[in-house]
Amino acid sequence: MKRITLLVALLFGLMLSAQNNTIDTTFINTPQVELDYYGNFDSTVEFPDDDQKTYRQIIMTLKLGQYDCPPGEQYCHQWDYTTGIELNHNDEVYELGRFMTPFATAGWSRFGSDWQQPYIFDVTDYYPLLKGEKEISIRYEGYSGGFTAEIEFAFIEGTPEREVLGIRPAFQVVQTYGDPNDPFNDYLTTFSDTTPEGTQDALMKVNVSGHGSDATEQCCEFSSHYYDVMLNDEQIAREDIWRDDCGENDLYPQGGTWIYDRSNWCPGAKVEPIHHYLDLGSEAQFDLDVEFEDYTGSGDLGNYNYQATVFYYGETYKETDAAIIDIVAPTNHPDHFRANPTGNIPVIKVRNTGGSTITSIDFEYGVEGFGAPANHSWSGNLVPQQETEISLTTLEALTDISLDEEEGNLKFEVEIINVNGEEDEDLTNNYLSSTFTTAPLWPQEIVLKLKTGSKVEGGYLYNGGPSDISWKITDMEENVIESRTNAQVNSEYNDTIQLPETGFYKLKIENYNCFGMHWWPFDGQPGYNAGYFRVTQLNGTAIPMKNYSYSGTDHDDWGCFYTQVFSTDVDIQSVDKQEKPELVIYPNPAKDMVNINLKGNFVAPYQISLVDIQGRTVYQNQVQNDEVQISVNQLNRGLYILILKDGNNTRYIEKLIIGE
């Protein structure tokens, strides 16, 4: 039920949805395959090949799932294997994307029998090659099976960001690293080329990851090294081959060693490409070199997989254009699992897809069917091809939805209205929507029960000393409301919290060492004790938490931190949930008569109105009874808004469809 829903919200949602649905998209799919062992899994696909059509974006999504392995097979869908997606074109191989399979431990909260994880890659710049009949390969480097994979290409019609004049594979090296008698750098031969006529920009995109573990420093998976990029013998970049946020992975909990930082990758995550911009002109001859850091290993040497492609760009097709490329919150998308459910501050990502700097963007946004749209004006300095994350102004509809405990999937929508004070040049990339579930409503008074384990801040086992665990509750502006930062190891704490006012709050539990509350590799070590965390009502009843079962061990395996956003309403804590007002209308759709039942604590008298989609009031009456019947057989077919205002001037609104 909606507290303050207005007719303009419905019109706003219909307008945005209609705009989005006018964009034509062609989907191309590969068959689902079972990744049962090391090798290439090939599919022949037929891409669109119409020179009269252009595509503003091409999105490739690999959908990873699981199948049941034969009895006795080890590590079934429970190992981090390198997996690449390759395009074969004119005897050349182009790696379109790379990711690592997760430690998908069967039965854990994120890995039920029907789990699916999408890996999304923007492959728009490959569009000169993605035409006609092509072979697509999934290169699986696994020595056990259990994963399924299928690929979907979405060709979204419109004007691309810029013209791609040429694509060249520059470096393709998979080789052991650290052998002075067989140096890795010997395989990185100079890439020499001439830029195509009309070249205005050039870029080298790199996919690189390290694997294996030698006896010197566990290279290359668990040690950091760098490479240098030289253009015409001048160094233009030095890049560390490392990723330091594996313990913050959105795909958690996993089995295995998923929290350990690695050589530019994390289990269950994409290998993010590295971009090196090349300052080249039209028809320019150049030499490009890559040189890895000198290193001598020992024992079984590890290796690096280094794939680099050079792109040549011509004109930028639009001068002033911004695109909404992602909704970070609110959303149910697994790439933003830790950040959701969220509070009342939406977060989006925007890209400058034009040729000039953007200094201001105006947005309109809201939740379909809940309240009037909100507006936000951003100002800054966004240069071409740059992306930025924007926190929008507070959206009160999100607060009302949580306080009213709305269930099911809801729809958030956001649209660009103006760029640099004027209408955006390309309207087709101005709109984006997401499906989300609201943050839960918690009591005003809660009890936080913490039992610390035996790990101290430095990561060692001790019987005494400061614990590596802390927690805090903040408002959505990160102001601390309550916290416990002085916990000792092997101790229990029960903190009763009274939240000061109605609104959203964020509970964050942190582990200094990224071991969560229970890290399985320590099980069996003398002196190791795991901890736990509980949230309850004052009477001891457990309060459910996101991805937290309060049973078993995997629920405590959250790595560096765990967050739970929730709301509370200090004005309704004494009202039983079953006594909350509920407006019921039936049948819906209606033909001749519609019944209205009022359940719970409504206050008479009631004013009932029906408003059509043009905003005209077609029916209005004041009644005293909790059960009302209205004749609608004289009304035109279509969508109407039923508005009930009770004796406290509280408005309740529902949609009503009049059919034949």
C-alpha positions as CSV (number, residue, x, y, z in Angstrom):
1,M,0.0,0.0,0.0
2,K,1.3,3.5,-0.9
3,R,1.2,6.4,1.5
4,I,1.6,9.4,-0.7
5,T,1.5,8.0,-4.2
6,L,0.5,10.7,-6.8
7,L,-1.0,10.3,-10.3
8,V,2.1,12.0,-11.8
9,A,4.2,9.1,-10.6
10,L,2.2,6.7,-12.8
11,L,2.5,9.0,-15.8
12,F,6.2,9.4,-15.2
13,G,6.7,5.6,-15.2
14,L,4.6,5.1,-18.3
15,M,6.5,7.8,-20.2
16,L,9.9,6.4,-19.3
17,S,8.9,2.8,-20.1
18,A,7.5,3.8,-23.4
19,Q,10.7,5.7,-24.3
20,N,12.9,2.7,-23.4
21,N,10.7,0.2,-25.3
22,T,11.2,2.2,-28.6
23,I,14.9,1.1,-28.8
24,D,15.3,-2.0,-31.0
25,T,17.7,-4.7,-29.7
26,T,18.8,-7.9,-31.4
27,F,19.8,-10.8,-29.2
28,I,22.2,-13.5,-30.4
29,N,22.7,-16.5,-28.2
30,T,25.1,-19.5,-28.0
31,P,23.9,-22.9,-26.8
32,Q,24.4,-23.7,-23.2
33,V,27.5,-26.0,-22.7
34,E,28.8,-28.0,-19.8
35,L,32.3,-27.0,-18.9
36,D,33.5,-30.4,-18.0
37,Y,37.3,-30.2,-18.6
38,Y,40.1,-28.0,-19.9
39,G,39.6,-26.9,-23.5
40,N,37.7,-24.7,-26.0
41,F,33.9,-24.9,-26.3
42,D,33.1,-23.5,-29.7
43,S,29.8,-22.2,-31.1
44,T,29.1,-20.7,-34.6
45,V,26.8,-17.7,-34.4
46,E,25.3,-15.4,-37.1
47,F,25.7,-11.7,-36.1
48,P,23.7,-8.9,-37.7
49,D,25.3,-7.9,-41.0
50,D,23.1,-5.0,-42.2
51,D,25.2,-1.9,-43.3
52,Q,22.1,0.2,-42.9
53,K,22.0,-0.3,-39.2
54,T,24.3,1.0,-36.5
55,Y,24.5,-0.1,-32.9
56,R,25.2,2.4,-30.0
57,Q,26.1,-0.5,-27.7
58,I,26.9,-4.2,-27.9
59,I,26.7,-6.0,-24.6
60,M,28.0,-9.6,-24.1
61,T,26.8,-11.5,-21.1
62,L,28.1,-14.9,-20.1
63,K,25.7,-16.7,-17.8
64,L,27.4,-19.1,-15.5
65,G,25.5,-21.9,-13.7
66,Q,26.1,-25.4,-12.5
67,Y,25.3,-29.0,-13.4
68,D,25.7,-32.1,-11.2
69,C,28.9,-34.0,-11.8
70,P,29.2,-37.7,-12.0
71,P,29.7,-39.5,-8.6
72,G,33.2,-39.3,-7.2
73,E,34.3,-36.2,-9.2
74,Q,36.3,-33.8,-7.1
75,Y,35.9,-30.1,-6.9
76,C,32.6,-30.1,-8.9
77,H,31.9,-26.3,-9.6
78,Q,34.1,-25.5,-6.6
79,W,37.4,-24.1,-8.1
80,D,38.6,-20.8,-9.4
81,Y,39.4,-21.5,-13.1
82,T,40.4,-19.0,-15.7
83,T,37.7,-18.7,-18.4
84,G,38.0,-16.5,-21.5
85,I,35.6,-15.6,-24.3
86,E,37.3,-15.5,-27.7
87,L,36.3,-14.4,-31.2
88,N,37.9,-16.1,-34.1
89,H,38.2,-13.8,-37.1
90,N,40.3,-14.3,-40.2
91,D,42.6,-16.7,-38.4
92,E,43.2,-14.2,-35.6
93,V,41.9,-14.7,-32.0
94,Y,40.5,-11.8,-30.0
95,E,39.8,-12.2,-26.3
96,L,36.5,-10.4,-25.7
97,G,36.5,-10.9,-22.0
98,R,38.0,-13.0,-19.1
99,F,36.7,-14.0,-15.7
100,M,37.4,-16.6,-13.0
101,T,34.9,-19.2,-11.9
102,P,33.8,-19.0,-8.3
103,F,34.3,-21.5,-5.4
104,A,30.6,-22.4,-5.8
105,T,30.2,-24.5,-2.7
106,A,27.0,-26.5,-3.0
107,G,24.2,-25.5,-0.7
108,W,25.7,-22.2,0.5
109,S,23.5,-19.2,0.4
110,R,24.5,-17.9,-3.0
111,F,24.8,-21.4,-4.6
112,G,21.6,-23.2,-4.6
113,S,20.9,-25.8,-7.4
114,D,19.6,-23.1,-9.7
115,W,22.2,-20.3,-9.1
116,Q,23.3,-18.2,-12.0
117,Q,26.0,-15.5,-12.2
118,P,26.2,-13.1,-15.1
119,Y,29.5,-11.7,-16.4
120,I,28.8,-8.6,-18.5
121,F,31.2,-7.1,-21.0
122,D,30.8,-4.0,-23.2
123,V,32.2,-5.2,-26.6
124,T,30.9,-2.3,-28.7
125,D,34.4,-1.4,-30.0
126,Y,34.6,-4.8,-31.6
127,Y,31.6,-4.1,-33.8
128,P,33.6,-4.1,-37.1
129,L,34.4,-7.8,-36.4
130,L,31.0,-8.8,-34.9
131,K,29.3,-9.2,-38.3
132,G,28.0,-12.2,-40.2
133,E,29.0,-15.8,-39.3
134,K,31.6,-16.1,-36.6
135,E,33.0,-18.6,-34.2
136,I,32.9,-17.8,-30.5
137,S,34.9,-19.9,-28.1
138,I,34.7,-20.3,-24.3
139,R,38.2,-21.2,-23.2
140,Y,37.9,-23.1,-20.0
141,E,41.1,-23.8,-18.1
142,G,39.6,-26.1,-15.5
143,Y,40.6,-29.6,-14.4
144,S,37.2,-30.5,-13.0
145,G,33.7,-29.8,-14.2
146,G,30.4,-28.7,-12.8
147,F,29.8,-25.3,-14.5
148,T,27.4,-24.5,-17.3
149,A,27.9,-21.5,-19.6
150,E,26.0,-19.7,-22.3
151,I,26.6,-16.3,-24.0
152,E,24.1,-13.7,-25.0
153,F,25.0,-10.7,-27.3
154,A,22.6,-7.7,-27.2
155,F,23.0,-5.4,-30.2
156,I,21.3,-2.1,-29.2
157,E,20.5,0.1,-32.2
158,G,21.6,3.7,-32.3
159,T,24.6,5.8,-32.9
160,P,27.9,4.5,-31.3
161,E,30.1,6.6,-29.3
162,R,32.8,6.9,-31.9
163,E,34.0,5.4,-35.2
164,V,36.3,2.4,-34.9
165,L,38.8,2.4,-37.9
166,G,40.9,-0.6,-37.0
167,I,41.5,-3.4,-34.5
168,R,44.9,-5.2,-34.2
169,P,46.0,-8.0,-31.8
170,A,49.2,-6.6,-30.4
171,F,50.4,-9.1,-27.7
172,Q,49.2,-12.6,-26.9
173,V,51.5,-14.3,-24.4
174,V,50.8,-17.1,-22.0
175,Q,54.2,-18.1,-20.5
176,T,56.0,-19.0,-17.3
177,Y,57.6,-16.1,-15.5
178,G,60.8,-16.0,-13.5
179,D,63.1,-18.3,-15.5
180,P,66.3,-16.4,-16.3
181,N,67.1,-19.0,-19.1
182,D,63.7,-18.4,-20.7
183,P,62.7,-14.8,-20.0
184,F,59.1,-13.8,-20.2
185,N,60.0,-10.6,-22.0
186,D,61.5,-12.5,-24.9
187,Y,58.0,-13.4,-25.9
188,L,56.8,-9.8,-25.9
189,T,58.1,-8.8,-29.3
190,T,57.7,-5.2,-30.6
191,F,54.3,-4.4,-32.1
192,S,54.8,-2.1,-35.1
193,D,52.0,-0.6,-37.1
194,T,50.7,2.4,-39.0
195,T,47.5,4.1,-37.9
196,P,44.7,4.1,-40.4
197,E,43.8,7.3,-42.2
198,G,41.6,9.5,-40.1
199,T,42.8,8.2,-36.8
200,Q,42.1,10.7,-34.0
201,D,42.7,8.4,-30.9
202,A,44.2,5.1,-30.2
203,L,44.0,2.7,-27.2
204,M,45.5,-0.5,-26.0
205,K,43.2,-2.7,-24.0
206,V,44.9,-5.3,-21.8
207,N,43.6,-8.5,-20.1
208,V,46.3,-9.8,-17.8
209,S,46.2,-12.2,-14.9
210,G,48.9,-14.2,-13.0
211,H,48.6,-17.9,-12.0
212,G,50.5,-20.6,-10.3
213,S,52.6,-20.4,-7.1
214,D,56.4,-20.7,-7.1
215,A,58.7,-21.4,-4.1
216,T,60.1,-17.9,-3.9
217,E,57.1,-15.6,-3.3
218,Q,54.1,-17.6,-4.6
219,C,54.3,-16.0,-7.9
220,C,52.4,-15.4,-10.0
221,E,49.0,-15.8,-8.3
222,F,49.8,-14.3,-4.9
223,S,52.6,-11.8,-5.6
224,S,52.5,-8.4,-7.3
225,H,54.7,-7.4,-10.2
226,Y,54.4,-4.7,-12.8
227,Y,54.9,-4.1,-16.5
228,D,56.0,-1.0,-18.5
229,V,54.5,0.2,-21.7
230,M,56.8,2.0,-24.2
231,L,55.7,4.0,-27.2
232,N,58.5,4.7,-29.6
233,D,61.0,3.8,-26.9
234,E,59.5,6.3,-24.4
235,Q,57.8,4.9,-21.3
236,I,54.1,5.9,-21.1
237,A,52.8,3.7,-18.3
238,R,53.8,1.4,-15.5
239,E,51.0,-0.9,-14.3
240,D,50.9,-3.1,-11.2
241,I,49.4,-6.5,-11.9
242,W,47.4,-6.8,-8.7
243,R,43.9,-6.6,-7.2
244,D,43.6,-5.7,-3.5
245,D,39.8,-6.0,-2.9
246,C,39.0,-9.7,-3.2
247,G,37.7,-9.7,0.4
248,E,35.0,-7.2,-0.8
249,N,33.8,-9.5,-3.6
250,D,30.1,-9.1,-4.3
251,L,29.8,-12.9,-4.9
252,Y,30.1,-14.1,-1.3
253,P,30.3,-16.4,0.6
254,Q,32.4,-18.8,-1.5
255,G,34.4,-21.8,-0.5
256,G,38.1,-21.9,-1.1
257,T,40.5,-18.9,-0.5
258,W,38.2,-16.3,-2.1
259,I,39.2,-13.5,0.2
260,Y,43.0,-13.6,-0.7
261,D,44.1,-10.8,-3.0
262,R,45.6,-11.9,-6.3
263,S,47.4,-11.0,-9.5
264,N,44.7,-8.8,-11.1
265,W,41.8,-11.1,-10.4
266,C,39.5,-12.5,-7.7
267,P,37.6,-15.8,-7.6
268,G,34.1,-15.4,-9.2
269,A,34.9,-12.0,-10.7
270,K,35.7,-10.5,-14.0
271,V,39.2,-9.7,-15.0
272,E,38.8,-5.9,-15.5
273,P,40.6,-4.7,-18.6
274,I,43.4,-2.1,-18.3
275,H,43.4,0.8,-20.8
276,H,46.5,2.5,-22.1
277,Y,45.9,5.6,-24.2
278,L,48.3,6.1,-27.2
279,D,49.1,9.6,-28.4
280,L,49.1,8.9,-32.1
281,G,48.0,10.8,-35.2
282,S,46.7,9.8,-38.6
283,E,48.8,7.5,-40.7
284,A,51.6,7.5,-38.1
285,Q,54.1,4.7,-37.9
286,F,54.9,3.6,-34.4
287,D,56.5,0.9,-32.2
288,L,54.8,-0.4,-29.1
289,D,56.7,-2.5,-26.5
290,V,55.8,-4.1,-23.2
291,E,58.4,-5.1,-20.6
292,F,57.7,-7.0,-17.4
293,E,59.6,-6.5,-14.2
294,D,62.8,-8.5,-13.8
295,Y,62.2,-11.5,-11.5
296,T,63.8,-14.8,-10.8
297,G,61.6,-17.5,-9.2
298,S,62.3,-21.0,-8.0
299,G,60.5,-24.4,-7.9
300,D,57.4,-24.8,-10.1
301,L,57.2,-21.4,-11.8
302,G,53.9,-19.5,-12.2
303,N,52.8,-17.8,-15.4
304,Y,51.1,-14.7,-16.8
305,N,48.4,-14.5,-19.4
306,Y,48.8,-11.2,-21.2
307,Q,46.5,-10.4,-24.1
308,A,46.5,-6.8,-25.6
309,T,44.6,-5.4,-28.5
310,V,45.0,-1.9,-30.1
311,F,42.0,0.1,-31.3
312,Y,42.1,3.0,-33.7
313,Y,39.3,5.6,-33.4
314,G,38.1,8.2,-35.9
315,E,35.5,10.9,-35.2
316,T,33.3,11.1,-32.2
317,Y,29.8,11.0,-33.5
318,K,28.2,13.3,-30.9
319,E,29.5,16.5,-29.5
320,T,27.5,16.7,-26.2
321,D,26.1,13.4,-25.0
322,A,25.9,11.7,-21.6
323,A,24.8,8.1,-21.0
324,I,23.5,6.4,-17.9
325,I,25.5,3.1,-17.9
326,D,24.6,1.5,-14.5
327,I,22.4,1.7,-11.5
328,V,24.4,0.8,-8.4
329,A,21.5,1.3,-6.0
330,P,18.7,0.4,-5.7
331,T,19.0,-2.8,-7.7
332,N,18.9,-6.6,-7.3
333,H,21.8,-7.1,-9.8
334,P,24.4,-9.5,-8.3
335,D,27.3,-7.1,-9.3
336,H,26.0,-4.8,-6.6
337,F,25.0,-7.3,-4.0
338,R,26.9,-5.7,-1.1
339,A,25.4,-2.3,-1.7
340,N,21.8,-3.5,-1.7
341,P,19.1,-3.3,-0.5
342,T,19.8,0.4,0.0
343,G,18.3,3.4,1.7
344,N,16.8,6.5,0.1
345,I,19.9,7.8,-1.8
346,P,20.0,6.3,-5.4
347,V,23.5,5.8,-6.9
348,I,24.1,5.7,-10.7
349,K,27.1,5.7,-13.1
350,V,27.3,8.0,-16.0
351,R,29.6,8.2,-19.0
352,N,30.6,11.1,-21.3
353,T,29.9,9.6,-24.7
354,G,30.4,12.9,-26.6
355,G,33.4,14.9,-27.8
356,S,33.2,17.9,-25.4
357,T,33.5,18.2,-21.6
358,I,30.3,17.9,-19.6
359,T,30.0,20.3,-16.6
360,S,26.3,19.7,-15.6
361,I,23.6,17.0,-15.9
362,D,20.0,17.2,-14.8
363,F,18.2,14.0,-13.8
364,E,14.6,12.9,-13.1
365,Y,14.1,9.7,-11.2
366,G,11.6,7.7,-9.1
367,V,10.0,4.4,-8.3
368,E,7.2,3.3,-10.7
369,G,3.9,3.8,-9.0
370,F,5.2,5.4,-5.8
371,G,5.2,9.2,-5.5
372,A,6.2,12.0,-7.8
373,P,9.6,11.9,-9.6
374,A,12.5,13.7,-7.9
375,N,15.1,15.9,-9.6
376,H,18.9,16.2,-9.1
377,S,21.4,18.5,-10.7
378,W,25.0,17.3,-10.9
379,S,27.9,19.6,-11.6
380,G,31.6,18.7,-12.2
381,N,34.1,18.2,-15.0
382,L,33.5,15.0,-17.0
383,V,35.9,14.7,-20.0
384,P,35.1,12.5,-23.1
385,Q,35.2,8.8,-22.4
386,Q,35.3,9.3,-18.7
387,E,32.8,7.7,-16.2
388,T,31.7,8.9,-12.8
389,E,29.5,7.7,-10.0
390,I,26.7,10.0,-8.8
391,S,24.7,9.9,-5.6
392,L,21.3,11.4,-6.3
393,T,19.3,13.6,-3.9
394,T,17.2,11.7,-1.3
395,L,14.2,9.9,-2.8
396,E,11.4,10.0,-0.2
397,A,9.5,7.3,-2.1
398,L,12.2,4.8,-1.1
399,T,11.6,5.7,2.6
400,D,7.8,5.3,2.3
401,I,8.2,1.9,0.5
402,S,10.4,0.5,3.3
403,L,8.3,1.9,6.1
404,D,5.2,0.4,4.5
405,E,7.1,-3.0,4.1
406,E,6.2,-3.2,0.4
407,E,7.0,-6.7,-0.9
408,G,8.1,-8.1,-4.2
409,N,10.2,-6.6,-7.0
410,L,9.9,-2.9,-7.5
411,K,11.1,-0.7,-10.4
412,F,13.5,2.2,-10.1
413,E,13.8,4.6,-13.1
414,V,16.2,7.4,-13.9
415,E,16.5,9.7,-16.9
416,I,18.8,12.4,-18.1
417,I,16.8,15.6,-18.8
418,N,19.5,18.1,-19.8
419,V,23.3,18.1,-20.3
420,N,25.2,21.4,-20.0
421,G,21.9,23.2,-19.7
422,E,20.4,21.9,-23.0
423,E,18.7,18.8,-24.3
424,D,21.0,15.9,-24.7
425,E,22.1,15.1,-28.2
426,D,21.3,11.4,-28.1
427,L,18.1,10.6,-26.1
428,T,18.4,6.8,-26.6
429,N,21.0,6.4,-23.9
430,N,19.4,8.7,-21.3
431,Y,17.1,6.2,-19.5
432,L,17.8,3.2,-17.3
433,S,15.7,1.1,-14.9
434,S,16.4,-1.5,-12.3
435,T,14.5,-4.1,-10.4
436,F,14.9,-4.0,-6.6
437,T,13.6,-5.1,-3.3
438,T,13.2,-2.6,-0.4
439,A,15.3,-2.6,2.8
440,P,13.5,-4.2,5.7
441,L,11.8,-2.4,8.5
442,W,13.3,-3.1,11.9
443,P,12.1,-2.2,15.4
444,Q,13.3,1.0,17.0
445,E,15.0,-1.0,19.8
446,I,17.3,-3.8,18.8
447,V,20.0,-6.0,20.5
448,L,23.3,-6.6,18.8
449,K,25.0,-9.8,20.1
450,L,28.6,-10.1,19.2
451,K,30.9,-13.0,20.1
452,T,34.5,-12.3,19.0
453,G,36.8,-15.1,17.9
454,S,40.5,-15.5,18.8
455,K,42.0,-13.4,16.0
456,V,43.5,-10.1,17.0
457,E,44.0,-7.1,14.7
458,G,47.4,-8.3,13.4
459,G,45.9,-11.6,12.3
460,Y,47.5,-13.8,14.9
461,L,45.9,-16.1,17.5
462,Y,46.0,-14.8,21.0
463,N,44.1,-15.4,24.2
464,G,43.9,-11.7,24.9
465,G,44.1,-8.4,23.2
466,P,42.0,-6.3,20.8
467,S,39.8,-8.3,18.4
468,D,39.9,-7.8,14.6
469,I,36.0,-7.3,14.7
470,S,34.1,-4.1,15.1
471,W,30.6,-2.9,14.2
472,K,28.9,0.4,13.8
473,I,25.4,1.8,12.9
474,T,25.3,5.0,10.8
475,D,22.7,7.0,9.1
476,M,22.8,7.3,5.3
477,E,25.2,10.3,5.6
478,E,27.7,8.0,7.4
479,N,27.1,9.8,10.8
480,V,27.8,7.2,13.5
481,I,24.8,6.5,15.7
482,E,26.3,3.6,17.8
483,S,29.4,1.5,17.5
484,R,31.6,-1.1,19.2
485,T,35.2,-0.6,18.3
486,N,36.9,-1.8,21.5
487,A,36.1,-5.5,21.5
488,Q,38.5,-8.0,22.9
489,V,39.2,-11.5,21.6
490,N,37.1,-14.4,22.9
491,S,34.5,-12.1,24.5
492,E,30.7,-11.6,24.3
493,Y,28.9,-8.3,24.0
494,N,25.2,-7.6,24.1
495,D,24.4,-4.0,23.2
496,T,20.8,-2.7,23.3
497,I,20.4,0.1,20.7
498,Q,17.5,2.6,20.6
499,L,17.5,4.4,17.2
500,P,16.8,8.1,17.5
501,E,14.4,8.8,14.7
502,T,12.4,7.5,11.7
503,G,14.5,6.8,8.6
504,F,17.2,4.5,7.2
505,Y,20.3,3.2,9.0
506,K,23.2,1.1,7.9
507,L,24.7,-1.7,10.1
508,K,28.3,-2.5,9.1
509,I,30.4,-5.3,10.6
510,E,34.1,-5.1,9.7
511,N,37.1,-7.5,10.0
512,Y,40.5,-5.8,10.1
513,N,42.0,-8.9,8.4
514,C,39.1,-9.7,6.0
515,F,38.5,-13.0,7.7
516,G,34.8,-12.4,8.5
517,M,33.6,-14.0,11.7
518,H,34.6,-17.6,10.7
519,W,37.4,-18.3,8.3
520,W,37.6,-22.0,7.5
521,P,41.4,-22.4,6.9
522,F,41.9,-21.7,10.6
523,D,39.6,-24.6,11.7
524,G,41.6,-27.1,13.6
525,Q,44.4,-24.7,14.5
526,P,45.1,-24.9,18.3
527,G,43.5,-21.9,20.0
528,Y,41.3,-20.8,17.1
529,N,37.8,-19.9,18.0
530,A,35.3,-18.5,15.5
531,G,32.9,-15.7,16.4
532,Y,29.3,-14.9,15.6
533,F,26.9,-11.9,15.2
534,R,23.2,-11.8,15.9
535,V,20.5,-9.1,15.8
536,T,17.4,-9.6,17.9
537,Q,14.3,-7.9,19.2
538,L,14.2,-7.1,22.9
539,N,12.4,-10.4,23.5
540,G,15.2,-12.4,21.9
541,T,13.4,-13.0,18.6
542,A,16.0,-13.1,15.8
543,I,15.7,-10.4,13.1
544,P,16.5,-11.8,9.6
545,M,19.5,-10.3,7.9
546,K,20.5,-10.3,4.2
547,N,22.4,-13.5,3.2
548,Y,22.6,-14.4,6.9
549,S,21.1,-17.6,8.1
550,Y,22.2,-17.7,11.8
551,S,23.0,-21.4,11.3
552,G,25.9,-23.3,10.0
553,T,29.2,-21.5,9.3
554,D,29.1,-20.1,5.8
555,H,26.9,-17.2,6.8
556,D,29.8,-15.7,8.8
557,D,32.2,-15.9,5.9
558,W,31.8,-12.4,4.5
559,G,35.4,-11.3,4.1
560,C,36.3,-7.7,4.9
561,F,32.9,-6.3,5.8
562,Y,29.1,-7.0,5.9
563,T,26.4,-4.4,5.5
564,Q,22.7,-4.4,6.2
565,V,20.6,-1.3,5.4
566,F,17.3,-1.1,7.3
567,S,14.6,1.4,8.2
568,T,12.8,2.1,11.4
569,D,9.6,4.1,12.2
570,V,9.5,5.4,15.8
571,D,5.8,6.4,15.4
572,I,4.5,2.9,14.7
573,Q,6.5,0.6,17.0
574,S,3.6,0.0,19.3
575,V,1.2,-0.9,16.4
576,D,1.0,-4.6,15.7
577,K,1.8,-5.4,12.0
578,Q,-1.6,-7.1,11.5
579,E,-3.4,-3.9,12.6
580,K,-1.8,-1.6,10.0
581,P,-4.3,-0.2,7.6
582,E,-4.9,-2.2,4.4
583,L,-7.0,-1.0,1.4
584,V,-8.4,-4.0,-0.5
585,I,-10.2,-3.5,-3.9
586,Y,-11.7,-6.3,-5.9
587,P,-12.4,-7.5,-8.6
588,N,-9.4,-5.8,-10.3
589,P,-9.8,-5.6,-13.3
590,A,-13.5,-4.7,-12.7
591,K,-16.4,-4.6,-15.2
592,D,-19.7,-3.5,-13.4
593,M,-19.0,-3.1,-9.7
594,V,-15.9,-2.7,-7.6
595,N,-15.7,-3.6,-3.9
596,I,-13.6,-1.6,-1.4
597,N,-12.7,-3.2,2.0
598,L,-10.9,-1.2,4.7
599,K,-9.0,-3.4,7.2
600,G,-7.1,-2.2,10.2
601,N,-6.9,1.2,11.8
602,F,-8.6,3.5,9.4
603,V,-10.4,6.6,10.8
604,A,-13.8,7.5,9.4
605,P,-15.2,9.3,7.5
606,Y,-13.7,8.4,4.2
607,Q,-13.5,10.3,0.9
608,I,-13.2,8.0,-2.1
609,S,-12.2,9.4,-5.5
610,L,-11.5,7.8,-8.9
611,V,-9.1,9.7,-11.3
612,D,-8.5,8.8,-14.9
613,I,-5.2,8.8,-16.7
614,Q,-5.7,12.4,-17.8
615,G,-6.0,13.5,-14.2
616,R,-9.8,14.1,-14.3
617,T,-11.9,13.1,-11.2
618,V,-14.7,10.8,-12.6
619,Y,-16.1,9.7,-9.2
620,Q,-16.1,11.1,-5.7
621,N,-18.1,10.2,-2.6
622,Q,-17.9,10.4,1.2
623,V,-18.8,7.3,3.2
624,Q,-18.7,6.0,6.8
625,N,-18.6,2.2,6.3
626,D,-15.5,0.0,6.0
627,E,-17.1,-1.9,3.2
628,V,-18.1,0.1,0.1
629,Q,-19.4,-0.9,-3.4
630,I,-19.1,1.4,-6.4
631,S,-20.7,1.1,-9.8
632,V,-18.2,1.5,-12.6
633,N,-20.2,0.2,-15.6
634,Q,-20.6,3.8,-17.0
635,L,-16.8,4.4,-17.1
636,N,-14.6,3.9,-20.1
637,R,-12.2,1.0,-20.2
638,G,-8.7,1.9,-19.0
639,L,-6.5,2.6,-16.0
640,Y,-7.7,4.6,-13.1
641,I,-6.3,5.7,-9.7
642,L,-8.5,5.1,-6.6
643,I,-7.7,7.6,-3.8
644,L,-9.0,7.1,-0.3
645,K,-8.5,9.9,2.3
646,D,-9.5,9.0,5.8
647,G,-10.5,11.2,8.8
648,N,-6.8,11.8,9.6
649,N,-6.3,13.2,6.1
650,T,-4.0,10.2,5.4
651,R,-4.2,9.3,1.7
652,Y,-4.1,5.7,0.4
653,I,-3.9,5.0,-3.3
654,E,-4.3,1.9,-5.5
655,K,-4.5,1.3,-9.3
656,L,-7.8,0.1,-10.7
657,I,-8.4,-1.3,-14.2
658,I,-11.8,-1.1,-15.8
659,G,-12.2,-3.8,-18.5
660,E,-15.0,-5.3,-20.6
